[in-house]
Amino acid sequence: MSDDPRGRKIALVADSRLEALLPELRTAGFGTIQLPPGGLPPAVVSEWLEQVAEHVAEFRHHGYEVVLAGDGTDEVELREKLGELGVPPLPSYSPSNS
């Protein structure tokens, strides 16, 4: 048994929503992965999303629940990268996910 309060649940969170959602996500037992902040060069964003997708694929392989709390910025590219790894589209986070 682990003392880790996260319950095998991960939320991918847009940078613009992270500060507002973090307390709620913690309470709901989610660990978080931050999506790229605005203003980064496209190549950096793409590499960031590739790394996130690889992490998500591994988490899903091990039975984690993974949700997306996006802001509409990088979801299309993230979905493509997840699809390349055989990961279906992620459900959106809402308080009912908790």
C-alpha positions in Angstrom: 0.0 0.0 0.0 1.3 3.4 -1.0 1.0 6.7 1.0 0.7 8.5 -2.4 -2.7 10.3 -2.3 -3.1 10.1 -6.0 -5.3 7.3 -7.0 -3.9 6.1 -10.3 -5.5 9.1 -11.9 -3.7 11.7 -14.1 -5.0 14.9 -15.5 -3.3 16.7 -18.5 -3.8 20.3 -17.7 -3.4 23.3 -20.0 -1.0 25.8 -18.5 -3.7 28.5 -18.6 -6.0 26.4 -16.3 -3.4 24.8 -14.0 -3.4 27.3 -11.2 -7.2 27.4 -11.0 -7.7 23.6 -11.2 -4.8 22.3 -9.2 -6.5 22.4 -5.8 -9.6 20.7 -7.2 -7.5 18.0 -9.0 -5.5 17.3 -5.8 -8.6 16.9 -3.8 -10.0 14.5 -6.5 -6.8 12.4 -6.3 -5.3 13.4 -9.6 -1.6 13.7 -10.4 -1.0 16.4 -13.0 1.0 16.8 -16.2 1.2 20.4 -17.4 0.7 21.0 -21.1 3.0 23.6 -22.8 2.6 27.2 -21.9 1.8 29.8 -24.7 4.6 31.5 -26.5 6.9 28.6 -27.0 8.3 27.9 -30.5 6.2 25.3 -32.4 9.0 22.8 -32.4 9.3 22.9 -28.7 5.5 22.5 -28.2 5.6 19.5 -30.6 8.4 17.9 -28.6 6.7 18.6 -25.3 3.4 17.1 -26.6 5.3 14.0 -27.9 6.8 13.5 -24.4 3.4 13.9 -22.8 1.8 11.4 -25.3 4.5 8.8 -24.5 3.9 9.3 -20.7 0.1 8.9 -21.3 0.6 5.7 -23.3 2.6 4.3 -20.5 0.1 5.3 -17.8 -2.8 3.9 -19.8 -0.8 0.7 -20.3 -0.6 0.3 -16.5 -4.3 1.0 -16.0 -4.3 4.7 -15.0 -7.3 6.9 -15.7 -6.1 9.8 -17.8 -8.2 12.9 -18.5 -7.7 16.1 -20.3 -8.3 19.6 -18.9 -7.4 21.5 -22.0 -8.1 25.0 -23.2 -8.4 24.3 -26.9 -4.8 25.2 -27.7 -2.9 22.0 -28.2 -5.6 19.3 -28.2 -5.5 18.6 -32.0 -1.7 17.9 -32.0 -1.9 16.0 -28.7 -4.7 13.8 -30.1 -2.6 13.1 -33.2 0.4 12.1 -31.1 -1.7 9.9 -28.9 -3.3 8.3 -31.9 0.2 7.5 -33.3 0.8 5.5 -30.1 -2.6 3.7 -30.2 -4.1 5.8 -27.4 -7.8 6.7 -28.0 -9.0 10.3 -27.4 -8.9 11.2 -23.7 -12.1 12.2 -21.8 -12.4 15.8 -20.8 -12.0 16.6 -17.1 -15.0 17.7 -15.2 -15.8 17.6 -11.5 -17.8 14.5 -12.1 -14.5 12.6 -13.0 -13.5 12.7 -9.4 
